Amino acid sequence: MNEPSTQPAVTSSRPVRKRYPDWGFFLLLGLIGGSYVLLVVVMLAADLFYTEPSYFFESLSRPEIKYAVKLTLVSCTIAAILSLWVATPLGYLLSRFRFPGRWLVDTLIDIPVVLPPLVLGLSLLILFHIEIGGWQLERWLRDDVGIPVTYRIPAVILAQFSVAAAFAIRTMRVTFDQINPRAEDVARTLGCSRSQAFLQIALPQSSRGMMAAFTIAWARSLGEFGPILVFAGATRMRTEVLSTTVFLELSIGNLEASVAISLVMVAMAMLVLIVLRMLGTEMRS
């Protein structure tokens, strides 16, 4: 029979740390993070208090402002549709396949995001006006095709699309990453081709992601300014969208009108972001 050990029990010599209440931790996080939220709220409140409701509606009733609102809605919608059209197949390829040069494609997609907006607009302008062997893209589109682009409405849409598509591609890639490819593999073993598996299995499952990509592309197109200013100009009743309207009103010293237009853009952006949050909640549920 074993005798009980006579050695003393070993106790930890480390001092017991004092437990601080959690409310202090959350208070610190709230103060640091809340400072930025407070800044956004104060800026929006300053815009609201700066302009009077009567002047706000008076500014929106001007014909050039109505034209800018209409062109903004149309151009952002077309740019978002084009972005989704490109983002769906490209996001699927980047998510499902490992092909030579994939890293290069992945890098090129991010270039419109990291480039300064004015540089992107300048690049578009040079693309359409550079002459190669006496041939020019803008001249060919204008004379042979009958669709002039530079400093026209198509330039507005192309400038918005060039940036918005990058965000839509990223969204669609993440969407396909979250879809299990097993169902597509099973469909192929049952006789479906790769295209049939994509159209009948992957595409229906990505519907919410497509809506999110469209919404993000639309919102990004709404805030585009630099490429539009360089590539399409800011001509009244011709290529004027809401972002360039703010610039035009500021250039003539009409600060009240620029604030009114800014509030319209804030309202549009908030509506789009609310829709995007709702889509994100549905995708996670």
C-alpha positions in Angstrom: 0.0 0.0 0.0 1.4 3.4 -1.1 2.1 5.9 1.7 0.7 9.3 1.3 3.2 11.9 0.0 4.7 14.1 2.7 5.9 16.7 0.2 4.1 20.1 0.4 1.8 21.0 -2.4 3.4 23.3 -5.0 1.6 26.6 -5.3 2.0 29.2 -7.9 4.2 32.1 -6.9 2.7 34.5 -9.5 0.6 37.2 -8.0 -3.1 37.2 -8.9 -3.7 40.0 -11.4 -6.5 42.4 -10.6 -9.5 42.0 -12.9 -10.7 45.3 -14.3 -14.3 45.8 -15.2 -15.2 45.4 -18.9 -17.0 48.7 -19.1 -13.7 50.6 -19.1 -12.5 48.5 -22.1 -15.7 49.2 -24.1 -15.6 52.8 -23.1 -12.1 53.2 -24.5 -13.0 51.5 -27.8 -16.1 53.6 -28.0 -14.2 56.8 -27.5 -11.6 56.0 -30.1 -13.9 54.5 -32.8 -16.7 56.9 -32.0 -14.6 59.9 -32.8 -14.8 59.1 -36.5 -18.5 58.4 -36.4 -19.0 61.7 -34.6 -17.0 63.4 -37.4 -19.3 62.0 -40.1 -22.4 63.0 -38.2 -21.2 66.5 -37.6 -20.3 66.9 -41.3 -23.8 65.8 -42.4 -25.4 68.0 -39.7 -23.4 71.0 -40.9 -24.6 70.4 -44.5 -28.2 70.1 -43.3 -28.1 73.3 -41.2 -26.2 75.3 -43.9 -28.9 75.2 -46.5 -32.6 76.1 -46.0 -35.3 73.7 -47.3 -36.7 76.4 -49.6 -33.4 76.9 -51.3 -32.8 73.2 -51.4 -35.9 72.6 -53.4 -35.3 75.7 -55.5 -31.9 74.3 -56.5 -33.4 71.0 -57.4 -36.0 72.6 -59.7 -33.4 74.1 -62.0 -33.3 72.4 -65.4 -29.6 71.7 -65.4 -29.8 70.1 -62.0 -32.7 67.9 -63.2 -30.7 66.9 -66.2 -27.7 66.0 -63.9 -30.0 63.9 -61.7 -31.4 62.1 -64.7 -28.0 61.5 -66.3 -26.6 60.3 -63.0 -29.4 57.7 -62.6 -29.1 56.4 -66.2 -25.3 56.4 -66.4 -24.8 54.7 -63.0 -27.3 52.0 -63.8 -25.7 51.3 -67.2 -22.2 51.3 -65.7 -23.4 48.9 -62.9 -25.0 46.5 -65.5 -21.8 46.5 -67.6 -19.8 45.9 -64.4 -21.9 42.9 -63.4 -21.7 41.6 -66.9 -17.9 41.5 -66.7 -17.6 40.7 -63.0 -19.7 37.5 -63.1 -17.5 35.4 -65.5 -14.3 36.9 -64.4 -15.1 36.4 -60.7 -16.0 32.8 -61.5 -12.7 32.2 -63.3 -10.6 33.7 -60.5 -12.5 31.7 -57.9 -12.6 28.3 -59.5 -9.5 27.9 -61.7 -5.7 28.3 -61.4 -4.4 29.3 -64.8 -1.2 30.8 -66.1 -1.0 34.5 -65.5 -3.8 34.5 -62.9 -1.7 36.6 -60.6 -1.2 39.2 -63.3 -5.0 39.3 -64.0 -5.6 39.7 -60.3 -3.1 42.6 -60.1 -4.5 44.4 -63.2 -8.0 44.3 -61.8 -6.8 46.4 -58.8 -5.0 49.0 -60.8 -8.2 51.2 -61.4 -8.7 51.1 -57.6 -5.2 52.3 -56.6 -4.6 54.7 -59.4 -5.4 58.4 -58.8 -8.7 59.2 -60.5 -7.2 61.9 -62.7 -4.6 59.5 -64.0 -7.3 57.0 -64.9 -9.3 59.7 -66.8 -6.1 60.8 -68.6 -5.3 57.2 -69.6 -8.8 56.9 -71.1 -8.4 60.1 -73.0 -5.0 59.1 -74.4 -6.5 55.7 -75.4 -9.1 57.2 -77.5 -7.0 60.0 -79.1 -3.6 58.4 -79.6 -2.8 57.8 -83.3 -1.2 54.5 -84.4 -0.2 54.4 -88.0 -2.7 57.2 -88.8 -5.6 55.3 -87.1 -7.3 56.8 -84.1 -10.0 55.1 -82.0 -12.1 58.2 -81.4 -12.0 59.1 -85.1 -13.0 55.6 -86.1 -15.9 55.5 -83.6 -17.1 58.9 -84.7 -16.8 58.6 -88.5 -17.3 54.9 -89.2 -19.4 53.7 -86.3 -21.3 56.9 -85.7 -20.8 56.9 -81.9 -18.5 59.7 -80.6 -17.3 58.9 -77.1 -15.0 61.6 -75.8 -16.8 64.5 -74.0 -20.1 62.7 -74.7 -22.4 60.6 -72.5 -20.6 57.4 -73.5 -17.5 58.8 -71.9 -19.3 59.3 -68.6 -20.5 55.7 -68.6 -17.1 54.4 -69.6 -15.3 56.4 -66.9 -17.7 55.1 -64.2 -17.5 51.5 -65.5 -13.7 51.5 -65.5 -13.6 51.9 -61.7 -16.9 50.3 -60.7 -16.1 47.0 -62.5 -13.1 46.4 -60.2 -15.3 46.5 -57.1 -17.9 44.3 -58.7 -15.3 41.7 -59.7 -14.0 41.5 -56.2 -17.5 41.0 -54.9 -18.4 38.2 -57.3 -15.1 36.5 -56.6 -15.9 36.4 -52.9 -19.4 35.2 -53.7 -18.2 32.2 -55.7 -15.5 31.5 -53.1 -18.4 31.0 -50.6 -20.3 28.6 -52.9 -19.2 25.0 -52.5 -18.1 23.7 -55.9 -19.2 20.1 -54.9 -22.6 20.6 -56.5 -21.1 21.6 -59.8 -18.7 18.6 -59.7 -21.7 16.2 -59.1 -23.6 17.8 -61.9 -20.6 17.2 -64.3 -20.4 13.6 -63.3 -24.1 13.2 -64.2 -23.4 14.5 -67.7 -23.5 18.3 -67.5 -20.9 20.3 -69.3 -18.9 23.0 -67.5 -21.2 25.7 -69.0 -24.3 23.9 -67.9 -23.0 23.4 -64.4 -22.2 27.1 -64.3 -25.6 28.3 -65.6 -27.8 25.8 -63.7 -25.9 25.4 -60.5 -23.4 28.2 -59.7 -25.2 31.2 -61.3 -28.6 30.7 -59.4 -26.7 30.3 -56.1 -24.8 33.6 -56.7 -28.0 35.7 -57.2 -27.6 37.6 -53.9 -23.9 38.2 -54.6 -24.8 39.6 -58.0 -27.3 42.0 -56.5 -24.6 43.1 -54.0 -22.1 43.5 -56.8 -24.6 45.6 -58.8 -25.3 47.8 -55.8 -21.6 48.3 -55.0 -20.9 49.2 -58.7 -23.8 51.6 -58.7 -22.7 53.3 -55.6 -19.1 53.6 -56.8 -20.3 55.1 -60.1 -22.3 57.7 -58.2 -19.2 59.0 -56.5 -16.9 59.0 -59.5 -15.5 62.5 -60.4 -11.9 62.6 -61.6 -12.1 60.3 -64.7 -15.4 61.9 -65.7 -14.0 65.4 -65.4 -10.9 64.6 -67.6 -12.5 62.1 -70.1 -16.0 63.4 -70.4 -15.8 67.0 -69.2 -18.4 68.9 -67.1 -20.5 70.5 -69.8 -24.0 71.8 -68.7 -26.9 69.8 -70.1 -24.5 67.5 -71.9 -22.1 65.5 -69.7 -23.1 66.9 -66.3 -23.7 64.4 -63.5 -24.2 65.1 -59.8 -20.5 64.8 -58.9 -19.5 67.4 -61.5 -22.5 69.6 -60.6 -21.0 70.1 -57.2 -17.7 71.1 -58.9 -19.4 73.5 -61.3 -21.5 75.2 -58.6 -18.4 75.6 -56.4 -16.4 77.1 -59.3 -18.9 79.9 -59.7 -19.2 80.5 -55.9 -22.7 79.0 -55.5 -21.9 77.2 -52.2 -25.6 76.8 -51.3 -26.4 74.9 -54.5 -23.4 72.7 -54.1 -24.4 71.7 -50.6 -27.9 70.9 -51.8 -26.6 68.6 -54.5 -24.2 67.0 -51.9 -27.2 66.2 -49.7 -29.0 64.6 -52.7 -25.9 62.4 -53.2 -25.7 61.6 -49.5 -29.4 60.5 -49.6 -28.7 58.3 -52.6 -25.6 56.8 -51.0 -27.4 56.0 -47.8 -30.2 54.3 -49.7 -27.7 52.2 -51.6 -25.8 51.3 -48.5 -29.0 50.3 -46.7 -29.9 47.9 -49.5 -26.3 46.5 -49.5 -26.5 45.9 -45.7 -29.8 44.1 -46.2 -28.4 41.9 -48.9 -25.4 41.1 -46.8 -27.6 40.1 -43.9 -29.6 37.8 -46.2 -26.4 36.2 -47.6 -25.1 35.4 -44.1 -28.5 33.9 -42.9 
